[in-house]
Amino acid sequence: MAGKIRVLIGKPGLDGHDVGAKLVCRALMAAGMEVVYTGLRQSPQAIARTAVEEQADVVGLSILSGAHLPLCRKVIDELGRAGWEGSCLLVGGNIPRRDHRQLEELGVAGVFPTGTPFGEITAFIEEKVKK
């Protein structure tokens, strides 16, 4: 691998719980990735702007509020407007199985419900982003 994989972890919307997002950040860092965490309550525009500024290969969204479909739709739209050239968008959190297909149809590359082993997430990212 020529360079480290750069991952942006964002918390869109009004959800105020970020322990899981922070744990995912630590796991990705332990796997050798560069990680930027946007913090709580970020707008889709702010997440997209930061993804471009940080040259993120991957954008991961942590959503526990149940608003994953509209938030992912908005973030995808904003990433397109901002000209993000990364590899893939991921989403994790309280994501019911019935919504996985809709998320994938929107353009989400991977869906990781709460409790997904960290190794599964890192392996998925490493496979998707081969530098």
BELVENKA-V889274 format. One line per field, one symbol per residue. psi: psi as a letter, one per 20 degrees, with the letter a starting at -180 (. if undefined). Layout:
# BELVENKA-V889274
psi: ???
This chain:
# BELVENKA-V889274
psi: phrqpppppqnqajpjpjggghggggghghjjqppppirqlqqhghggghgghilphppppooiiikhghggggggghgghikpkagqpqqrbnoqhiigggghhhjphppnqpipphhhggggghghno.
